Amino acid sequence: MSEAEPIYKNGVQATLAVMGNKWKPLILCHLGHGPMRTADIRRNVTGISPKVLTEQLRELEHDGIVTRKVFNEVPPHVEYSVTEYGKTLNNVLIAMSEWGEDRIKILQSQGQNASLLFPDHDGYEN
């Protein structure tokens, strides 16, 4: 049995089909700095469980956004990196980041306690 052909109401829905949860954009932001091992991704994406990380990486790999490279060494290890196609999401990630930075400024101007730990975009601008 084949999968049903996806039908999207608009482009935002098609984008969300690939990046539509809180973990995938965060994973991609960290992978934008270069290839990473699974444990390194998990260390950088605070709060994600090993099971969810594996699921998210498999989905990103299935969609052609990341690639998985297995090193046949002792001990064996795996690295993930963003594909050329995945890098086409950079502008989306930058726009999300800039919007969030502006949001933090608004919250601060309203007297709310909000801060930004990593204000740079250099990982996903390459």
OpenMM code with the backbone's topology and positions (N, CA, C; nanometers):
from openmm import Vec3, app, unit

residues = "MET SER GLU ALA GLU PRO ILE TYR LYS ASN GLY VAL GLN ALA THR LEU ALA VAL MET GLY ASN LYS TRP LYS PRO LEU ILE LEU CYS HIS LEU GLY HIS GLY PRO MET ARG THR ALA ASP ILE ARG ARG ASN VAL THR GLY ILE SER PRO LYS VAL LEU THR GLU GLN LEU ARG GLU LEU GLU HIS ASP GLY ILE VAL THR ARG LYS VAL PHE ASN GLU VAL PRO PRO HIS VAL GLU TYR SER VAL THR GLU TYR GLY LYS THR LEU ASN ASN VAL LEU ILE ALA MET SER GLU TRP GLY GLU ASP ARG ILE LYS ILE LEU GLN SER GLN GLY GLN ASN ALA SER LEU LEU PHE PRO ASP HIS ASP GLY TYR GLU ASN".split()
positions = [
    Vec3(0.0846, -0.1177, 0.0000),
    Vec3(0.0000, 0.0000, 0.0000),
    Vec3(0.0892, 0.1240, 0.0000),
    Vec3(0.0625, 0.2178, -0.0874),
    Vec3(0.1446, 0.3391, -0.0960),
    Vec3(0.0858, 0.4486, -0.0078),
    Vec3(0.1742, 0.5429, 0.0264),
    Vec3(0.1300, 0.6559, 0.1083),
    Vec3(0.0400, 0.7463, 0.0252),
    Vec3(-0.0551, 0.8084, 0.0927),
    Vec3(-0.1424, 0.9033, 0.0252),
    Vec3(-0.0612, 1.0262, -0.0144),
    Vec3(-0.0958, 1.0833, -0.1253),
    Vec3(-0.0282, 1.2044, -0.1733),
    Vec3(-0.0606, 1.3195, -0.0789),
    Vec3(0.0430, 1.3875, -0.0300),
    Vec3(0.0143, 1.4987, 0.0618),
    Vec3(-0.0522, 1.6151, -0.0114),
    Vec3(-0.1492, 1.6737, 0.0535),
    Vec3(-0.2170, 1.7920, 0.0005),
    Vec3(-0.2028, 1.9011, 0.1060),
    Vec3(-0.1425, 2.0123, 0.0658),
    Vec3(-0.1181, 2.1225, 0.1583),
    Vec3(-0.2069, 2.2402, 0.1220),
    Vec3(-0.2589, 2.3078, 0.2225),
    Vec3(-0.3417, 2.4258, 0.1988),
    Vec3(-0.2580, 2.5448, 0.1567),
    Vec3(-0.1333, 2.5528, 0.2082),
    Vec3(-0.0435, 2.6614, 0.1703),
    Vec3(0.1004, 2.6207, 0.2007),
    Vec3(0.1930, 2.7071, 0.1646),
    Vec3(0.3343, 2.6774, 0.1822),
    Vec3(0.3766, 2.6653, 0.3266),
    Vec3(0.3121, 2.7403, 0.4154),
    Vec3(0.3461, 2.7309, 0.5575),
    Vec3(0.3185, 2.5893, 0.6073),
    Vec3(0.2092, 2.5330, 0.5659),
    Vec3(0.1750, 2.3976, 0.6072),
    Vec3(0.2779, 2.2970, 0.5546),
    Vec3(0.3258, 2.3155, 0.4328),
    Vec3(0.4287, 2.2269, 0.3772),
    Vec3(0.5597, 2.2402, 0.4542),
    Vec3(0.5932, 2.3623, 0.4953),
    Vec3(0.7144, 2.3829, 0.5762),
    Vec3(0.6982, 2.3177, 0.7121),
    Vec3(0.5827, 2.3361, 0.7735),
    Vec3(0.5580, 2.2774, 0.9050),
    Vec3(0.5575, 2.1246, 0.9005),
    Vec3(0.5258, 2.0674, 0.7851),
    Vec3(0.5296, 1.9220, 0.7709),
    Vec3(0.6715, 1.8697, 0.7921),
    Vec3(0.7711, 1.9521, 0.7625),
    Vec3(0.9107, 1.9135, 0.7821),
    Vec3(0.9639, 1.9634, 0.9155),
    Vec3(0.9310, 2.0875, 0.9526),
    Vec3(0.9914, 2.1501, 1.0705),
    Vec3(0.8917, 2.1778, 1.1814),
    Vec3(0.7761, 2.1168, 1.1783),
    Vec3(0.6649, 2.1578, 1.2620),
    Vec3(0.6652, 2.1238, 1.4083),
    Vec3(0.7781, 2.1127, 1.4711),
    Vec3(0.7782, 2.0959, 1.6159),
    Vec3(0.8947, 2.1739, 1.6740),
    Vec3(0.9044, 2.1768, 1.8037),
    Vec3(1.0075, 2.2603, 1.8653),
    Vec3(1.1470, 2.2026, 1.8512),
    Vec3(1.1593, 2.0732, 1.8279),
    Vec3(1.2916, 2.0120, 1.8283),
    Vec3(1.3674, 2.0265, 1.6968),
    Vec3(1.3003, 2.0093, 1.5853),
    Vec3(1.3718, 2.0090, 1.4571),
    Vec3(1.4442, 2.1398, 1.4277),
    Vec3(1.3822, 2.2554, 1.4459),
    Vec3(1.4580, 2.3791, 1.4216),
    Vec3(1.5790, 2.3925, 1.5139),
    Vec3(1.5665, 2.3487, 1.6387),
    Vec3(1.6794, 2.3551, 1.7316),
    Vec3(1.7910, 2.2608, 1.6886),
    Vec3(1.7549, 2.1420, 1.6465),
    Vec3(1.8541, 2.0461, 1.5973),
    Vec3(1.9276, 2.1054, 1.4776),
    Vec3(1.8527, 2.1643, 1.3844),
    Vec3(1.9139, 2.2215, 1.2638),
    Vec3(2.0040, 2.3397, 1.2964),
    Vec3(1.9661, 2.4202, 1.3940),
    Vec3(2.0516, 2.5329, 1.4331),
    Vec3(2.1872, 2.4831, 1.4827),
    Vec3(2.1864, 2.3772, 1.5611),
    Vec3(2.3130, 2.3239, 1.6121),
    Vec3(2.3919, 2.2539, 1.5015),
    Vec3(2.3239, 2.1803, 1.4146),
    Vec3(2.3939, 2.1141, 1.3047),
    Vec3(2.4482, 2.2144, 1.2035),
    Vec3(2.3968, 2.3362, 1.2057),
    Vec3(2.4475, 2.4404, 1.1165),
    Vec3(2.5919, 2.4752, 1.1438),
    Vec3(2.6414, 2.4422, 1.2611),
    Vec3(2.7811, 2.4683, 1.2962),
    Vec3(2.8740, 2.3604, 1.2433),
    Vec3(2.8172, 2.2516, 1.1928),
    Vec3(2.8980, 2.1432, 1.1397),
    Vec3(2.8470, 2.0088, 1.1868),
    Vec3(2.9033, 1.9008, 1.1319),
    Vec3(2.8595, 1.7660, 1.1690),
    Vec3(2.8715, 1.7429, 1.3197),
    Vec3(2.7758, 1.6674, 1.3724),
    Vec3(2.7741, 1.6396, 1.5158),
    Vec3(2.7348, 1.4946, 1.5406),
    Vec3(2.7893, 1.4410, 1.6466),
    Vec3(2.7496, 1.3092, 1.6929),
    Vec3(2.6178, 1.3226, 1.7696),
    Vec3(2.5465, 1.2131, 1.7802),
    Vec3(2.4160, 1.2133, 1.8461),
    Vec3(2.4257, 1.2676, 1.9889),
    Vec3(2.5245, 1.2242, 2.0633),
    Vec3(2.5389, 1.2695, 2.2029),
    Vec3(2.5635, 1.4198, 2.2098),
    Vec3(2.6384, 1.4741, 2.1134),
    Vec3(2.6645, 1.6183, 2.1116),
    Vec3(2.5370, 1.6965, 2.0826),
    Vec3(2.4553, 1.6441, 1.9922),
    Vec3(2.3279, 1.7108, 1.9627),
    Vec3(2.2418, 1.7108, 2.0883),
    Vec3(2.2339, 1.5960, 2.1537),
    Vec3(2.1514, 1.5852, 2.2736),
    Vec3(2.2000, 1.6778, 2.3842),
    Vec3(2.3286, 1.6936, 2.3965),
    Vec3(2.3850, 1.7823, 2.4976),
    Vec3(2.3488, 1.9285, 2.4683),
    Vec3(2.3429, 1.9634, 2.3406),
    Vec3(2.3138, 2.1014, 2.3009),
    Vec3(2.1646, 2.1323, 2.2967),
    Vec3(2.0821, 2.0345, 2.2658),
    Vec3(1.9370, 2.0550, 2.2590),
    Vec3(1.8794, 2.0116, 2.3941),
    Vec3(1.8821, 2.1024, 2.4872),
    Vec3(1.8427, 2.0745, 2.6250),
    Vec3(1.6973, 2.0295, 2.6335),
    Vec3(1.6766, 1.9189, 2.7056),
    Vec3(1.5408, 1.8721, 2.7320),
    Vec3(1.4905, 1.7645, 2.6390),
    Vec3(1.5608, 1.7362, 2.5311),
    Vec3(1.5141, 1.6344, 2.4379),
    Vec3(1.5572, 1.4963, 2.4884),
    Vec3(1.4664, 1.4011, 2.4800),
    Vec3(1.4996, 1.2651, 2.5239),
    Vec3(1.5734, 1.1930, 2.4104),
    Vec3(1.6492, 1.0901, 2.4427),
    Vec3(1.7184, 1.0148, 2.3380),
    Vec3(1.6223, 0.9581, 2.2335),
    Vec3(1.5064, 0.9090, 2.2782),
    Vec3(1.4072, 0.8511, 2.1869),
    Vec3(1.3547, 0.9568, 2.0897),
    Vec3(1.3184, 1.0723, 2.1422),
    Vec3(1.2646, 1.1797, 2.0575),
    Vec3(1.3726, 1.2306, 1.9629),
    Vec3(1.4959, 1.2451, 2.0108),
    Vec3(1.6038, 1.2900, 1.9235),
    Vec3(1.6215, 1.1933, 1.8073),
    Vec3(1.6236, 1.0646, 1.8361),
    Vec3(1.6376, 0.9645, 1.7303),
    Vec3(1.5238, 0.9749, 1.6298),
    Vec3(1.4009, 0.9902, 1.6782),
    Vec3(1.2852, 1.0041, 1.5894),
    Vec3(1.2975, 1.1276, 1.5005),
    Vec3(1.3360, 1.2395, 1.5608),
    Vec3(1.3466, 1.3651, 1.4870),
    Vec3(1.4571, 1.3566, 1.3813),
    Vec3(1.5705, 1.2979, 1.4177),
    Vec3(1.6804, 1.2827, 1.3214),
    Vec3(1.6405, 1.1907, 1.2069),
    Vec3(1.5694, 1.0842, 1.2368),
    Vec3(1.5224, 0.9931, 1.1302),
    Vec3(1.4269, 1.0638, 1.0349),
    Vec3(1.3363, 1.1451, 1.0902),
    Vec3(1.2424, 1.2192, 1.0057),
    Vec3(1.3161, 1.3211, 0.9191),
    Vec3(1.4115, 1.3920, 0.9783),
    Vec3(1.4898, 1.4892, 0.9008),
    Vec3(1.5714, 1.4193, 0.7925),
    Vec3(1.6221, 1.3023, 0.8235),
    Vec3(1.6968, 1.2249, 0.7236),
    Vec3(1.6025, 1.1782, 0.6125),
    Vec3(1.4865, 1.1296, 0.6497),
    Vec3(1.3872, 1.0846, 0.5518),
    Vec3(1.3471, 1.1980, 0.4571),
    Vec3(1.3378, 1.3200, 0.5096),
    Vec3(1.2985, 1.4357, 0.4290),
    Vec3(1.4159, 1.4955, 0.3519),
    Vec3(1.5353, 1.4387, 0.3660),
    Vec3(1.6512, 1.4873, 0.2919),
    Vec3(1.7145, 1.6120, 0.3507),
    Vec3(1.6828, 1.6442, 0.4753),
    Vec3(1.7324, 1.7654, 0.5398),
    Vec3(1.8680, 1.7408, 0.6056),
    Vec3(1.8854, 1.6236, 0.6628),
    Vec3(2.0143, 1.5868, 0.7221),
    Vec3(2.0605, 1.4544, 0.6630),
    Vec3(2.1892, 1.4314, 0.6761),
    Vec3(2.2467, 1.3045, 0.6340),
    Vec3(2.3144, 1.2394, 0.7532),
    Vec3(2.3152, 1.1091, 0.7524),
    Vec3(2.3713, 1.0294, 0.8622),
    Vec3(2.4910, 0.9533, 0.8077),
    Vec3(2.6045, 0.9703, 0.8727),
    Vec3(2.7261, 0.9012, 0.8305),
    Vec3(2.7726, 0.8094, 0.9427),
    Vec3(2.7865, 0.6812, 0.9107),
    Vec3(2.8296, 0.5825, 1.0085),
    Vec3(2.9793, 0.5594, 0.9909),
    Vec3(3.0530, 0.5691, 1.1009),
    Vec3(3.1970, 0.5438, 1.1012),
    Vec3(3.2203, 0.4038, 1.1574),
    Vec3(3.2760, 0.3174, 1.0754),
    Vec3(3.3026, 0.1798, 1.1187),
    Vec3(3.4371, 0.1740, 1.1901),
    Vec3(3.4354, 0.2239, 1.3118),
    Vec3(3.5536, 0.2264, 1.3965),
    Vec3(3.5194, 0.1553, 1.5258),
    Vec3(3.6175, 0.1405, 1.6101),
    Vec3(3.5932, 0.0849, 1.7424),
    Vec3(3.6210, 0.1952, 1.8440),
    Vec3(3.5222, 0.2399, 1.9186),
    Vec3(3.3812, 0.2048, 1.9052),
    Vec3(3.3182, 0.2766, 1.7841),
    Vec3(3.2149, 0.2159, 1.7243),
    Vec3(3.1496, 0.2798, 1.6096),
    Vec3(3.0763, 0.4062, 1.6528),
    Vec3(3.0672, 0.5019, 1.5614),
    Vec3(2.9878, 0.6209, 1.5927),
    Vec3(2.9216, 0.6747, 1.4670),
    Vec3(2.8263, 0.7626, 1.4881),
    Vec3(2.7451, 0.8201, 1.3813),
    Vec3(2.7543, 0.9714, 1.3909),
    Vec3(2.7617, 1.0370, 1.2758),
    Vec3(2.7565, 1.1837, 1.2702),
    Vec3(2.6425, 1.2263, 1.1792),
    Vec3(2.5800, 1.3350, 1.2180),
    Vec3(2.4739, 1.3942, 1.1368),
    Vec3(2.5212, 1.5290, 1.0862),
    Vec3(2.4798, 1.5629, 0.9649),
    Vec3(2.5111, 1.6939, 0.9096),
    Vec3(2.3955, 1.7388, 0.8211),
    Vec3(2.3889, 1.8689, 0.7981),
    Vec3(2.2837, 1.9269, 0.7149),
    Vec3(2.3212, 1.9063, 0.5684),
    Vec3(2.2257, 1.8623, 0.4893),
    Vec3(2.2479, 1.8448, 0.3455),
    Vec3(2.2411, 1.9806, 0.2750),
    Vec3(2.2805, 1.9834, 0.1495),
    Vec3(2.2666, 2.1071, 0.0710),
    Vec3(2.1197, 2.1484, 0.0650),
    Vec3(2.0313, 2.0521, 0.0477),
    Vec3(1.8887, 2.0814, 0.0469),
    Vec3(1.8445, 2.1363, 0.1831),
    Vec3(1.8962, 2.0789, 0.2904),
    Vec3(1.8638, 2.1260, 0.4252),
    Vec3(1.9080, 2.2691, 0.4481),
    Vec3(2.0196, 2.3071, 0.3855),
    Vec3(2.0700, 2.4442, 0.4010),
    Vec3(1.9754, 2.5467, 0.3396),
    Vec3(1.8834, 2.5023, 0.2544),
    Vec3(1.7856, 2.5963, 0.1996),
    Vec3(1.6879, 2.6444, 0.3070),
    Vec3(1.6889, 2.5803, 0.4229),
    Vec3(1.6058, 2.6245, 0.5361),
    Vec3(1.6727, 2.7342, 0.6183),
    Vec3(1.7964, 2.7696, 0.5857),
    Vec3(1.8686, 2.8699, 0.6638),
    Vec3(1.7916, 3.0004, 0.6779),
    Vec3(1.7351, 3.0503, 0.5696),
    Vec3(1.6618, 3.1773, 0.5772),
    Vec3(1.5397, 3.1661, 0.6687),
    Vec3(1.4768, 3.0494, 0.6700),
    Vec3(1.3630, 3.0268, 0.7600),
    Vec3(1.4109, 3.0317, 0.9048),
    Vec3(1.5236, 2.9652, 0.9327),
    Vec3(1.5775, 2.9632, 1.0692),
    Vec3(1.6216, 3.1026, 1.1133),
    Vec3(1.6832, 3.1767, 1.0226),
    Vec3(1.7262, 3.3133, 1.0560),
    Vec3(1.6049, 3.4009, 1.0837),
    Vec3(1.5020, 3.3893, 1.0007),
    Vec3(1.3798, 3.4691, 1.0224),
    Vec3(1.3155, 3.4336, 1.1562),
    Vec3(1.3110, 3.3052, 1.1899),
    Vec3(1.2549, 3.2637, 1.3193),
    Vec3(1.3376, 3.3202, 1.4336),
    Vec3(1.4690, 3.3157, 1.4187),
    Vec3(1.5571, 3.3653, 1.5238),
    Vec3(1.5424, 3.5163, 1.5417),
    Vec3(1.5406, 3.5898, 1.4327),
    Vec3(1.5266, 3.7354, 1.4405),
    Vec3(1.3925, 3.7749, 1.5017),
    Vec3(1.2868, 3.7034, 1.4642),
    Vec3(1.1558, 3.7324, 1.5213),
    Vec3(1.1591, 3.7077, 1.6715),
    Vec3(1.2209, 3.5967, 1.7118),
    Vec3(1.2310, 3.5647, 1.8540),
    Vec3(1.3137, 3.6662, 1.9304),
    Vec3(1.4219, 3.7152, 1.8682),
    Vec3(1.5043, 3.8177, 1.9328),
    Vec3(1.4246, 3.9459, 1.9541),
    Vec3(1.3463, 3.9835, 1.8531),
    Vec3(1.2601, 4.1014, 1.8677),
    Vec3(1.1561, 4.0792, 1.9778),
    Vec3(1.1028, 3.9597, 1.9852),
    Vec3(1.0046, 3.9262, 2.0882),
    Vec3(1.0660, 3.9397, 2.2272),
    Vec3(1.1891, 3.8935, 2.2427),
    Vec3(1.2577, 3.9045, 2.3715),
    Vec3(1.2744, 4.0514, 2.4098),
    Vec3(1.3090, 4.1366, 2.3139),
    Vec3(1.3238, 4.2801, 2.3410),
    Vec3(1.1910, 4.3408, 2.3872),
    Vec3(1.0823, 4.3003, 2.3247),
    Vec3(0.9499, 4.3499, 2.3633),
    Vec3(0.9185, 4.3072, 2.5064),
    Vec3(0.9434, 4.1806, 2.5361),
    Vec3(0.9171, 4.1313, 2.6713),
    Vec3(1.0012, 4.2065, 2.7744),
    Vec3(1.1285, 4.2316, 2.7416),
    Vec3(1.2152, 4.3053, 2.8327),
    Vec3(1.1652, 4.4476, 2.8526),
    Vec3(1.1177, 4.5106, 2.7434),
    Vec3(1.0677, 4.6484, 2.7544),
    Vec3(0.9408, 4.6553, 2.8380),
    Vec3(0.8701, 4.5436, 2.8495),
    Vec3(0.7501, 4.5364, 2.9327),
    Vec3(0.7831, 4.4955, 3.0760),
    Vec3(0.9130, 4.4862, 3.1057),
    Vec3(0.9557, 4.4544, 3.2404),
    Vec3(0.9602, 4.3062, 3.2725),
    Vec3(0.9433, 4.2237, 3.1710),
    Vec3(0.9487, 4.0796, 3.1949),
    Vec3(1.0935, 4.0320, 3.1945),
    Vec3(1.1181, 3.9270, 3.2679),
    Vec3(1.2517, 3.8713, 3.2796),
    Vec3(1.2749, 3.7724, 3.1653),
    Vec3(1.3311, 3.8196, 3.0547),
    Vec3(1.3599, 3.7351, 2.9385),
    Vec3(1.5023, 3.7629, 2.8942),
    Vec3(1.5730, 3.6575, 2.8577),
    Vec3(1.7103, 3.6775, 2.8132),
    Vec3(1.7414, 3.5840, 2.6967),
    Vec3(1.8492, 3.6157, 2.6281),
    Vec3(1.8933, 3.5389, 2.5121),
    Vec3(2.0374, 3.4974, 2.5355),
    Vec3(2.0618, 3.3675, 2.5387),
    Vec3(2.1963, 3.3176, 2.5673),
    Vec3(2.2885, 3.3216, 2.4455),
    Vec3(2.2350, 3.2898, 2.3266),
    Vec3(2.3179, 3.2813, 2.2064),
    Vec3(2.2564, 3.3642, 2.0942),
    Vec3(2.2941, 3.4905, 2.0825),
    Vec3(2.2322, 3.5795, 1.9847),
    Vec3(2.2880, 3.5684, 1.8418),
    Vec3(2.3861, 3.4841, 1.8193),
    Vec3(2.4466, 3.4791, 1.6860),
    Vec3(2.3733, 3.3836, 1.5927),
    Vec3(2.3885, 3.4067, 1.4624),
    Vec3(2.3275, 3.3208, 1.3604),
    Vec3(2.4340, 3.2534, 1.2757),
    Vec3(2.5593, 3.2614, 1.3153),
    Vec3(2.6664, 3.2178, 1.2268),
    Vec3(2.6582, 3.0694, 1.1914),
    Vec3(2.5991, 2.9855, 1.2719),
    Vec3(2.5892, 2.8439, 1.2390),
    Vec3(2.5028, 2.8165, 1.1196),
    Vec3(2.3903, 2.8859, 1.1101),
    Vec3(2.3008, 2.8583, 0.9984),
    Vec3(2.3055, 2.9684, 0.8932),
    Vec3(2.4093, 3.0481, 0.8965),
    Vec3(2.4295, 3.1437, 0.7867),
    Vec3(2.5306, 3.0902, 0.6870),
    Vec3(2.5950, 2.9786, 0.7185),
    Vec3(2.6965, 2.9205, 0.6289),
    Vec3(2.6332, 2.8248, 0.5297),
] * unit.nanometer
topology = app.Topology()
chain = topology.addChain("A")
for resn in residues:
    res = topology.addResidue(resn, chain)
    for name in ("N", "CA", "C"):
        topology.addAtom(name, app.Element.getBySymbol(name[0]), res)
